[in-house]
Amino acid sequence: QVQLVESGGGLVQAGGSLSLSCAISGFTYDYYAIAWFRQFPGKQREGISCLHVGDGKSFYADSVKGRFAISRDPAKNTVYLQMNNPKPEDKATYYCAKDSSPVPCQIVVSQGMNHNGLNYWGKGTPVTVDS
């Protein structure tokens, strides 16, 4: 059974750093993408970053580009989202999702919740940024 489990959320000071993890289990196929989404209260989840495990390409939404970094540890089957210089407006619940479609990460992030290939989700980890 495919499972994605996020961890690492919590309270961070504005301008600090925080690393979120997405542990993946239950499948061994090496051609897929992992996307990070976030959700503000009362809003729809938005895509912020994506890493394609097969070709190593990544993509970032403008809102986090230059501040957040996505990476993967194949040995741990874990994808990370390094949040550098977080801002109070980054306060949200962060989710990772597995994408099984063949489209590039740019499409996954830009389509967000309208993208049909997001077939597995974690339960989310909350992040609060203290100013």
C-alpha positions, 0 to 999 in steps of 0.5 A: 500500500502506497503511503506518504508521511510528512514530518518536520513542521512546527514553529519557525522564526521568520528568516530562519529555516525549516526542513520538511520530509515526505517519507514514501513507502509501498512502491518501487517504481522509479518514474514518478514525481513528488509535489509539495502543496500547501493550504491556507485556512479556507483556501484550496491547496496550491502547488509550490514545488515538484521533483521528478524522481525519474529525471531529477528535474524540479520546479518551484512556484514563484511564491517560493522560488529562491527560498525553498529547495526540494531534494531527495534521499534515494536511500531513505526514499524521502523527499525534502522541502527545505524552507529558507527565509520563511515569511509569516505568509508561508504559514500553512499546512504542507502536504506532499503528493505523488504524481503518476502522470507523465507531465513535467513538474511545471505542469503539476505545480501550475495545475495544482489541485486541477491536476489529475495525476495526484493519486496519493497524499500525505496527511500534512504537517503544519508550519507556523512562521513567527515574525 
